Amino acid sequence: MVFEAIVFGVIVLAVGYWATMFLMGRRDDVLHGKFVEEEPAAEPPARFMPHVPRARPAPAAPQPNKDSLQALLTVIKRDLHDAARS
């Protein structure tokens, strides 16, 4: 009984939506499902760009060596082991 009521409600909502779109004059949307019309690609307008000094890129961060990564892995393992015991 509840399932039939839900199906009936969905159908009523769909018909109501269709009728509303039809009455609002959006017949193409109702009949063909074209809800968004593509706009023709327009070239961006040319605009004056004053000279702005550009910032230099930040120097690359030094790559961590193998010992520091190993130490970090050891700390993480110890923390996980402690957390598992708690």
For each residue, the residues with C-beta under 8 A, 3 or more apart:
1: 4 5
2: 5 6
3: 6 7
4: 1 7 8
5: 1 2 8 9
6: 2 3 9 10
7: 3 4 10 11
8: 4 5 11 12
9: 5 6 12 13
10: 6 7 13 14
11: 7 8 14 15
12: 8 9 15 16
13: 9 10 16 17
14: 10 11 17 18
15: 11 12 18 19
16: 12 13 19 20
17: 13 14 20 21
18: 14 15 21 22 30
19: 15 16 22 23
20: 16 17 23 24
21: 17 18 24 26 27 29 30
22: 18 19 26 27 30
23: 19 20
24: 20 21
25:
26: 21 22 29 30
27: 21 22 30 31
28: 31 32 34
29: 21 26 32 33 34 35
30: 18 21 22 26 27
31: 27 28
32: 28 29
33: 29
34: 28 29 37
35: 29
36:
37: 34
38:
39: 42
40:
41:
42: 39
43:
44:
45:
46:
47:
48:
49: 52
50:
51:
52: 49
53:
54:
55:
56:
57:
58:
59:
60:
61:
62:
63:
64: 68 69
65: 68 69
66: 69 70
67: 70 71
68: 64 65 71 72
69: 64 65 66 72 73
70: 66 67 73 74
71: 67 68 74 75
72: 68 69 75 76
73: 69 70 76 77
74: 70 71 77 78
75: 71 72 78 79
76: 72 73 79 80
77: 73 74 80 81
78: 74 75 81 82
79: 75 76 82 83
80: 76 77 83 84
81: 77 78 84 85
82: 78 79 85 86
83: 79 80 86
84: 80 81
85: 81 82
86: 82 83
